[in-house]
């Protein structure tokens, strides 16, 4: 008697192709769902980073009776030799409140400079400035894998660590396509003087929570950016840790559709963007974190970044 098993034939070519096609369809259906789930997890982690930054700023305020601040050009405008040029960022000042107190002690930001505009470093900071802090990176971007580079604005040829997060300077801006005049005194240019929580010389203003009269739940504090698109992204340096909302969210293209140069086209790029689909995240002064869509009205986006503009704002 013949074994019935020996009568079973192999798959025909048609059957094999049908099976492969079915597997391909299943993969095509499942892959977007897997990618979406992964992005949701990355976005949640990014949101937590921003929330912790907001909490750190509040803890700094509790201790110092002011918000963390920047010290761009504290020693004056001698571009050739800034002996007293301490250009540390607001992000560098919150290090003790994100479990990086030892690093802040090493940097000695109250006594030492970081770097000058020609790329020279003072003291022992050059090695320390390459320290990568995972907390300052969005997991949806590739900046964490790169860690450092040599093209940060004003710091060319100096290896320095990157960051996806930065403070909000406000809505006023005096350069490029998206100019938006401000009313703050002294002259409100969006860099040295802004109408938001942070700007390059906010050490002079001594920003406090009580000055945010637009309401802490209606005011941006920290946002996201992409270092490969904008050369002004690095956590130690005051000129690498701020952005304006005068420029629309996730803006990175010339009018003709070509990409901007991350370094030379700074008037169009000194702003906020992310790898999250359709928008980006901001930490508000009240400690909440919200997702802001790319389609948000320009005026609403700008209003959310001022501390005392008196606007009535409804998010979109």
C-alpha positions in Angstrom: 0.0 0.0 0.0 1.4 3.4 -1.0 2.0 6.0 1.6 -0.6 8.8 1.2 2.0 11.3 2.2 4.0 10.6 -0.9 1.1 11.8 -3.0 1.3 15.4 -1.8 2.8 17.6 -4.4 4.9 20.8 -4.0 3.5 24.3 -4.4 3.0 25.4 -7.9 4.5 28.7 -9.0 1.1 30.4 -9.0 0.4 29.2 -5.5 3.8 30.5 -4.3 3.2 33.8 -5.9 -0.2 34.1 -4.3 1.3 33.4 -0.9 4.1 35.9 -1.4 1.5 38.5 -2.5 -0.6 37.9 0.6 2.4 38.2 2.9 3.4 41.5 1.1 -0.1 42.9 1.7 0.0 41.9 5.4 3.4 43.6 5.8 2.2 46.7 4.0 -0.8 46.9 6.3 1.1 46.2 9.5 4.3 48.3 8.9 2.5 51.7 9.1 0.8 50.7 12.3 4.1 49.6 13.8 5.8 52.8 12.7 2.9 54.8 14.1 3.2 53.1 17.4 6.9 53.7 17.5 6.5 57.4 16.7 3.8 57.7 19.4 6.2 56.3 21.9 9.0 58.6 20.8 6.7 61.6 20.9 5.7 60.7 24.4 9.3 60.5 25.4 10.0 63.9 23.8 7.0 65.3 25.6 8.4 64.1 28.9 11.8 65.7 28.2 10.1 69.1 27.6 8.0 68.7 30.7 11.0 68.0 32.8 12.7 71.1 31.3 9.7 73.2 32.3 9.8 71.7 35.9 13.6 72.4 36.0 12.9 76.1 35.1 10.4 76.3 37.9 12.8 74.8 40.4 15.5 77.3 39.3 13.0 80.1 39.8 12.2 78.8 43.3 15.9 78.9 44.2 17.1 82.0 42.3 13.8 84.1 42.4 14.1 84.4 38.6 13.8 82.1 35.5 17.0 80.6 34.0 18.7 83.1 31.7 21.2 83.6 28.9 24.3 85.8 29.1 25.1 86.5 25.4 27.8 89.2 25.1 27.7 89.9 28.9 31.3 91.3 28.6 30.6 93.7 25.8 31.0 93.7 22.0 34.7 93.1 21.6 34.4 90.5 18.8 38.2 89.9 18.6 38.8 89.1 22.3 36.0 88.6 24.8 38.0 88.1 28.0 34.8 88.3 30.0 32.4 86.9 27.4 30.3 84.4 29.3 27.8 83.2 26.7 26.1 80.5 28.7 22.5 79.4 27.9 19.4 79.1 30.0 19.7 75.3 29.4 23.2 75.2 30.9 21.8 76.9 34.0 19.1 74.3 34.7 21.6 71.4 34.7 21.4 70.8 38.5 17.6 70.4 38.1 17.9 67.7 35.4 20.4 65.6 37.5 23.5 67.2 35.9 24.7 69.2 38.8 28.2 67.8 38.5 28.5 68.9 34.9 27.5 72.5 35.8 30.2 72.5 38.5 32.8 71.4 36.0 31.7 74.2 33.5 32.0 76.9 36.2 29.6 79.0 34.2 29.7 81.9 36.8 33.4 82.4 36.4 34.5 81.0 33.0 33.7 81.8 29.4 32.6 79.1 27.0 33.8 80.0 23.5 34.3 83.2 21.5 33.1 83.8 18.0 36.4 82.8 16.4 36.1 79.3 17.8 38.7 79.6 20.5 38.0 78.0 23.8 39.0 79.2 27.3 40.0 77.1 30.2 39.1 73.4 30.2 35.7 73.7 28.7 36.4 72.4 25.2 36.3 68.7 26.3 33.3 69.3 28.5 31.3 71.0 25.8 31.2 67.8 23.9 29.3 66.1 26.7 26.1 64.5 25.3 23.1 64.7 27.5 20.4 62.3 26.3 17.8 64.5 28.0 18.3 67.3 25.5 17.5 65.2 22.5 14.2 64.2 20.8 14.2 60.5 20.0 12.4 61.1 16.7 15.4 63.0 15.3 18.9 61.7 14.5 20.8 64.4 16.4 21.5 62.0 19.3 23.3 59.6 17.0 25.4 62.4 15.7 26.0 63.9 19.2 28.4 66.7 18.2 29.5 68.6 15.1 31.7 71.5 14.0 29.3 73.8 12.3 27.3 75.4 15.2 26.7 79.1 14.5 29.6 81.3 15.8 31.5 78.1 16.9 32.7 76.8 13.6 35.6 74.3 13.8 34.8 73.8 17.6 33.4 70.4 18.5 30.3 71.0 20.6 27.3 68.9 21.6 23.9 69.4 19.9 20.4 69.8 21.3 16.8 69.5 20.0 15.3 71.8 22.7 15.6 75.6 23.1 13.9 78.5 24.8 11.3 80.7 23.1 12.5 84.2 22.4 9.0 85.5 21.5 7.4 86.6 18.2 9.4 89.7 17.3 12.0 89.4 14.5 14.0 91.9 12.4 15.6 89.8 9.7 14.7 87.8 6.6 11.3 87.1 5.2 9.3 86.9 8.4 9.9 90.3 10.0 7.6 91.1 12.9 8.3 94.3 14.9 7.9 94.3 18.7 7.1 96.9 21.2 9.4 95.9 24.0 11.9 98.5 25.2 14.9 98.5 24.5 14.6 97.9 20.8 13.0 94.5 20.4 15.0 92.6 17.7 14.2 89.0 18.6 17.8 88.1 19.4 19.3 90.3 22.0 15.9 91.5 23.2 12.7 89.5 22.8 9.1 89.6 23.9 9.2 86.0 25.1 10.4 84.1 28.2 14.1 83.9 26.9 16.4 85.8 24.7 20.1 86.3 24.3 20.5 89.1 26.8 17.6 88.3 29.2 20.1 88.3 32.1 19.5 92.0 32.2 15.8 91.7 32.6 15.6 89.1 35.4 12.5 87.4 34.1 10.1 86.2 36.8 6.9 84.2 36.6 5.0 87.3 37.8 6.0 89.1 34.7 4.1 86.6 32.5 0.8 88.5 32.5 -0.6 86.7 29.5 -0.9 83.6 31.7 1.4 80.7 32.2 -1.0 78.3 30.4 -1.0 80.6 27.3 2.7 81.1 26.9 5.4 79.0 25.3 8.5 78.3 27.3 10.6 75.6 25.4 10.2 74.1 22.0 11.8 71.7 19.5 14.3 72.2 16.7 16.4 70.0 14.3 20.1 70.7 14.4 20.7 69.4 10.8 18.4 72.2 9.5 19.3 75.0 11.9 22.9 75.6 13.0 21.7 77.4 16.1 21.0 74.3 18.2 23.4 73.5 21.1 22.6 73.4 24.8 25.6 75.2 26.3 25.6 78.3 24.1 23.2 81.2 24.4 23.1 81.7 20.7 22.2 78.1 20.2 19.4 77.7 22.6 16.6 80.1 21.4 14.2 80.6 18.6 11.4 82.9 17.3 7.8 82.2 16.4 7.8 85.0 13.8 9.0 82.2 11.5 6.2 79.5 10.9 6.6 76.1 12.6 8.7 73.6 10.7 9.8 76.1 8.1 12.9 75.0 6.2 12.6 75.8 2.5 13.3 78.7 0.2 10.5 80.2 -1.8 11.7 78.2 -4.9 11.4 75.0 -2.9 15.1 74.3 -2.3 16.4 73.7 1.2 18.0 76.5 3.2 21.6 76.4 4.3 21.6 75.6 8.0 24.3 78.2 8.8 24.1 81.0 6.3 20.3 81.3 6.1 19.8 81.8 9.8 17.2 84.7 9.3 14.8 82.1 7.9 15.7 79.3 10.3 16.1 80.7 13.8 12.9 79.1 14.9 11.2 75.7 15.8 10.7 72.4 14.0 10.5 68.7 14.7 10.5 65.2 13.1 7.0 64.5 14.5 4.4 64.3 11.7 2.2 67.4 11.1 3.6 69.5 14.0 5.9 70.0 17.0 5.7 70.1 20.8 6.1 73.0 23.2 6.4 73.2 27.0 4.2 76.0 28.3 5.2 78.1 31.3 2.6 76.3 33.5 4.5 73.0 33.0 2.1 71.5 30.5 3.3 70.2 27.1 1.1 70.5 24.0 1.4 69.5 20.4 1.1 72.4 18.0 0.0 71.7 14.4 1.9 73.1 11.4 -1.5 74.5 10.3 -1.8 76.8 13.3 -2.7 80.4 12.3 0.4 82.5 12.2 -1.0 85.1 14.5 -2.0 82.5 17.1 1.4 80.9 16.9 3.1 84.3 17.6 0.6 85.3 20.3 1.4 82.1 22.3 5.1 83.1 22.5 4.7 86.6 24.1 4.7 87.0 27.9 2.8 90.3 28.2 1.2 91.1 24.8 -2.3 91.1 26.2 -3.6 88.8 23.4 -6.7 86.6 23.7 -5.5 83.3 22.3 -7.3 80.1 21.3 -5.1 77.3 20.1 -5.9 75.6 16.7 
